[in-house]
Amino acid sequence: MNMVKREAVVLNIMGKEYKIACEPQERQGLIDSAQKLDKQMRLIRDSGKVNGPDRIAVMAALNLVHELSTLKNQNDSLSLSFGAALADLVKKIENVLEN
């Protein structure tokens, strides 16, 4: 059985350190995600419209989930368009081959 060793990565978000265990291949993605979260939280904090780390974290999470949902919907729409275009192309090729 091949066991992948999980390793700890130290993340810094809004001046606080968080030690998170992850698979080695997930390390860079986790670091990138933490940096994006840190940036989003700092932007919210610096806007002065939201006070308190809990509220800042919730607002950052909502913003990031909204962005993710928007991108997922765009991806789904593009996949449907691509699928329809591919089906149309297959139909045209079949018509050419039949004639």
N, C-alpha and C positions, 0 to 999 in steps of 0.2 A: 504494500500500500504506500503510495507516494504522498507524504504529508508535507504541505507547504508551511514553512515556519512564518508565523505572524510576527511582525516587528512593530515596535512602538515608534510613532512619529510625533514630534512635539509641534503643535500649531499655536500660533499667537493670533488671537482675535481680540481686538479692542484692548490691547495691553495685558490680556490674561493668557496664560499658557494652558493648553489642553493637551494631554497625552492620550493619543488614540492608537489602538492596535489595528493593523491592517495587513493585508497581503502585500508582499514586495511589489507586485505589478500594479497595485492600486495606490502606491505611495505618492507619486507625482500628481495624480488626479485629485487626491485628498488635499495635498498642499495647495494646488491651484484653486480648489473649491473654497478652502479656508481663506485664501487671499481675496477671492471675489467677495465672500461674505464679510470679511474685515473691511474692505473698501466700501461696500454697500452700507454697512453699519456706521462707518465714519461719515459718509455723506449725509445720512439721516441725522446723526448727532450734530454735525456741523451746520445743518440747516436751521437748527434751533427750534424746530416745530414739534419735536418729540423729545420728551425727557424721560430719563431712567433707562438703564440697560435692558430691562425686560421688554419694555415697549419698543425700544430701538430694535431689539432682536426679532420681535414679532413683525414689525413693519418691514424689516429687511427680508424676513422669510416670506412674507406676503408678496413683496416685490419680485423676489427671485422665483417663487412658484408661478406667479402671473407670467413672468418672462418665459419660463419653461413651458407653461400651458400654451402660450401664444406660438412659440416655436414648434411645439408638437402639432398644434392644429395646422400650421403652415405646412409642416412636413406631411401630415396626413392628406392635405389637399393636393400637394404636389404629387404624392404617390398615386392618388386617384387619377389625376390628370395624366401622369406618365402611363399608368395602366391602361387608360382609355386610348391614349395615342398609340401604345404598343399593340393593343388589340386591333385597332384600325389599320395599322401597318401590316399586321399578320393577314388580315382579311384582304388587303390590296395585293399582297404577295401571292396568296392563294388564288385570287382571281386571275392574276397574270399567268400563273403556272397552269391553270385549268384551260386557258384560251390559247 
